[in-house]
């Protein structure tokens, strides 16, 4: 690892994964739980989504120690309808619960064509595009939705009443999969924390302070609320995902969602995954080829003045991942040292 300047550090993906696995296994997680959780966090850092990367490890560790997250658990998986897999995560590690559920769901995709996986009582699942890309590389389509605490003000309001409630879509392609992943807020709360760790201001329009005024100060933003993406559009989508991913699986919504950020509350959010088998659809046999052709058409279309080229969602993150696999992942030194302190304690 290297220190390009005094506030940051560069580490390899292998070193980051190994540190996370060490900490989690020392806290009692089994090998499968630890490997899946470590992969989700490291892949977020590789793609530049540090809000969902290593900086979450201390909170995870604290929640495990307080038994708000239970490790080495056996979730309940129940087929409540031919195409609905209902999951009680038993307060387990979110990535392990979600990945195990989808591995089971895939066994029924060939016959049923589409499966809904509805998860409750499971901790934060991290970057949801991770799951969509993984399914797309396996040849399936995946739509993922999850919830956060109420961090976003309603359009025209000032009080945080809606989650950042992200949605992601993964589609297989002859080239790299198409992966679209967005929060329904202008920014994820983790990006506010990441800016705070780096000692940077946040862009205007990301958040308002406690008095309802726009702010660029991450500390004031954390005392206030996030803005919905595209105003009423993100607001409406955030509400919709709260209902679909929260209430439908048996979780909570709005201010009743707790436990994805703090170290005091049991996690009450829900997750919803829709898995589709292209072979069950008329366009399935040619889907991957046509998706690849269309994405190439977009990339080779004329760029606007001032833009070097046209990209599609996922291109920048994929390129960054390749660069960081070669040269390492730059992290705030504070984040890496916090993780190493955990290792030393254990």
N, C-alpha and C positions, 0 to 999 in steps of 0.2 A: 504494500500500500504506500501511497505517496501523499504529501501535503503540498498542494500547489500554492496555497497561501494559508494564513493562520486560522481562518475560519472554516475551512473545508478540508476534506480528505477524500482520496480516491481509493476504492476497494474493488476487488474482483467479485463477480457474481457468485463464484464458488465460495469465497470467504464469507460473504453475507449469508448465503444459505447455511453454511456450516455453523456459523454463530447462532443463527435462529434455531436450528435443529438442536444444538447443544442446550440452549436455554430451555426450550420447550420439553425436551426429554428429562432434563433435571427437575422440571416442575411436574413430571409424572405423565406427560403425554406419550402415547405409544409412537412407534416409528412411522406408521402411515399418517397419523394425525400431524406429526411434526414435519414430515416431508412436504405434505400438501400445503400446510400453512406457510412454511418457509418459501415454497415456490411462488405462492400468490404474492407475498410481500416483495420478494426479490424481482419478480417480473414487473411489478409496478415501478420499482426504482429503475429497472433497465429501460423502461419506456418513458421515463421522466415524470411519472405520476407519484412523486415523493409523498404526497398527502396520504397515499395508500400503501406506503412501503415500510421501511425499517422503523420510521418514527412511531409506528403504532405498537412496536414490541413492548415497551415498558407498560403501556396500558393493558395489553394482553396478559402480561405476567402478573400485574397487580390483580386483575380480574380472576385469574386462575388461583392465585394465592387466597383470595377471599371466597373462592368457590362460587363466584358468579358465573364463571365458565368451568364446566366439568370436563376433565380429560379422561381418556381411556373409557369412553362411554359407548353404548350400543343404542343408536337411535331406533325409533319405531318407524317402520315403513309399511303403510297399509294401502292397498288398492281399494279406494272408496267408490270407484267406477271403473269401467274398462280402460279408460284413458286418463284417469286421475290417480296419481300417487300422492297420498297425504303423508307428510313426514313430521313426526315429533322429534326434534333434535336433542331432547333431554339436556338442553343448555350446553351442548357440545361446541367445539370449535367450528365456526361457520363453514370454512372451506372444506373441511373433512365431511361435515354433514351434507353439504351440497354436492360434492363430487361423488360420494357414496350413493346418494339418491339418484344421480343421473346415470351412474353405471348400471344401477338396477333398472331404471326407466328405459335405457337403450335396449335391453333384452326384449322389450315388448314393441319396439318401434317398427320392426319388420312387419308384424301382423296388424298393428293398429294405426300406423301412419303418423299419428300425432299424440303426444303425451304431455299432460300438464303435471308439473311437480310443484306442489304447494307445501312450503316449509314454515313451521312455527317453532318457537323455543330453541333458537339457534343464534349464536353470536355473529358479529359483523363478518360478512363474507369477502370484504375487500373489493378490489377492482372487478366489476362484473363483466367487463369485456374479456377478461381472462377466460371465463367459462364459455363464452360465446365463440371465441377463437379456437379453443380446444375442441369444441363440438364440431365446428366447421371443418377443422383439419381431419376429423373422423368421418366427414361426409354428410353431416346433418346440419339443418338450420336450427338456430337457437335464438330465442327472445328471452331476455332476462330482465327482471324488475326487482327492486328492493327498496327498503325504507331507511330513513334516518330520523333522529329526533326532529322536533319542530324547530327549524333554524331559519325558515324563509318567511318573510312577511307576505300577506296576500297582496295582489295587485291593487294599489291604491291605499294599502294599509301600512301600519308601522309595527305591529306586534308579530313575533315569530309564531306561526300557527301551522305551517306546512313543512314537511320534510324536504330535503334536497332530492330525494326519491329518484335515483337514476334509472335509466333504461339502456339496454345494449342489445344489438342485433348482430349475429354472426351468420354469414352465408358462404358456403364452399365455392371455390373458384379453381380453374385450372392453374392459375398463378397463385399468389398469396390470397388467403381468405379475405372477404370484405367484412370489416368489423367496425361498427359504429357504437360509440359509448358516450353517453352524455348525462350529466346531472340536470335536473329541471330547474336548478338555480343557476345564476350567471356563473358562479364558481362553487366548487366543493369546499366545505368547511376546512378540510385538510389542507387546502391550498392557502387558506388564511393562516393556519398554524405554521405551514412551511415558510411563508413570508416572514412571520414573526421570528422563527428560528434563524432565518438569514439576516434579520435586521433590516428588511426591505418594506417599503410601502406597497399597498395593493392598488391595482388600477381603480380609477373612479368608476362607479357603476356596479361594483361587486357587492357592496354592502352599505347599510345605513347604521348610524350610531343609535344609542339608546333613546335619543330625542327624536329620531326619525330623519336626521340629516345625512346626506351622502358623505362618506368618509373614505380616506385612503390610509388611515391608521389601522393596522391589524388588531391592536388592543381594543380600540373603540368598536371595531367591527364585531369582535367576539362578545362585546357587551350589548351589541345591538342585534341586527338580523341581516340575513343575506337577501339579495334581490332575486325575484324569479326571472328565469331566462326568457328573453323576448317578451317581457311584461305579461299580458294576460295569457299568452300561449303557454309559457312555462308554468304559470300559476295553475291553469286548467289541467295540464298534463301531470303536474305534481299531485293534484287532488286525485286524479284518475288512478295513478300508480299507487297512491296510498290506499285506495279502496281495493284494487286488484291484488297488490302484493301484501297488504296488511290485513284487511278485514276478511278477505276471501279465504286465505289459509288458516285463519283463526288467531291472527295477531292483533295488534292495536293500530291506532291511527292518530296523527296529529300530536298533541301534547301528551298523549298516553304512551307514545313510543319512547322508550328509555334504553340505556345500556349499550349503545354503540360507541360512545365517546368517553363516558365517565368510568369511574372505578367504584361506584357506590350502588348502582341499580342493576337488577336482573334485566337481561335483554328481552324486550317485548315486541320487537319488529317482526315482520314476515318477509318471505322471499317467494317469488313465483318465476318458474322457468317453463317455457313452452318449447318442446323439441319436435321437429318435423322431419320426416324421412322423405327426401325428394322423390324416391322411387314410387311413392303413393300418389304422385301428382302427374298430370299430363305433361307438364314441362320438365319433369325430373330428369329424363335421359339426356337432355341437352343443356341442363341448367348451368353446370360449372363452366362449360365452354362459352355460353352466351354471356354469363356474368363477367368472365375474363375479357371478352371482346368489348363489352360495354365500358368496363372500367378503363381499358386502354384507350377507347375513344374519348373518354373524359380527360384522361391525362394528356392526350395529344391535341386537345382542342386549344384554340388561340387564347393566350392569357391576356388579362387586362393590362393596361399600361402600368408599369411599376411592379408587376408580378413576374417572377422568373418563369414559372410554369404552373399548370393546373395540377392539383393533387386531389386524391379522394381520401375520405376518412380512414385513418389507420396508417397511411403512408409515412407520415413524419415519425410516429412512434415506432414503427417497424425499422426504419432507417436508424433511428437513435439507438434502438436495441442492438442492432448489428455493430454499431460503433462502440457501444459500451461493453459488449462482449469482448471486443478486441483491446480497448484501452482502459476499461474499468468504469465504475460508477462513482460520480462525484456526489458526496453527501456533506451536509453540514457537520462539522466536527462534533458539535454537541450531540447530534443524533447517534453517531457511531460510538462515541464515548459512553453515552447512556446505555447502549446495548452491551458494551464491553464491561461496564460496571455490574450489570445484571449477571453476566457470565462469571465475573470474579466473586460475586456474592454467593453464587450457587456452587 
